[in-house]
Amino acid sequence: MSIKEPGATELDAIRKAGLRPEVVGCFFNDNKLLFLFDDRYKVWGLPQGGIDNGEMPSAALNREMEEELGKDFVNKCDTCIVLGRCTLMGEDHIFFPASTKVEKVLKTDDGTEVPMKGKEYLFYAVQTQSQSLDIKKTEFERHSWLTHEKALQLADDMPQKGKQKITREAISLLKENKFI
């Protein structure tokens, strides 16, 4: 099921609420989901990145996925990622725990600074033509194509509860939509 992508006004309202809008690329092939290992944080997860002011989510998805996974891989995906027509399956958010001292600041479209309280995630389904990924051309150290069950197991092992929640939501949406 596809939902309507938020426009500039909705994205600005998200920022005004103190949430940084983010895109999450949920890449699937042959009933499996692409998971990547980030050595900096010692965690498996999904590729994601922020939506810049004045940028539409579909454009951010293309830009961020090219940055994180490499242009060659993105070009081997369903053309929706290049054309900006991927399936937006859903959205969710997290708020940083009160005990976490986050001093990041967001800017609204008019330049007003807002303290960042959390993140708003937009989950995009992207079919790949193959499971071939040259890890050297990515920002990650390892990758794996996982079944629904294995992906949930890795998500459950995530030490960050917010990242765990978001990853489980992405996996659930892929399963509900019969992508995996």
Secondary structure, DSSP 8 states (H G I E B T S, - for coil): -------HHHHHHHHHTTEEEEEEEEEEETTEEEEEEETTTTEEE--EEE--TT--HHHHHHHHHHHHH-HHHHHTB-THHHHT--EEEEEEEEE--TTS----EEE-TT--EEE--EEEEEEEEEEBS-S---GGGSS-SEEEEE-HHHHHHHHHT-S-HHHHHHHHHHHHHHHHTT--
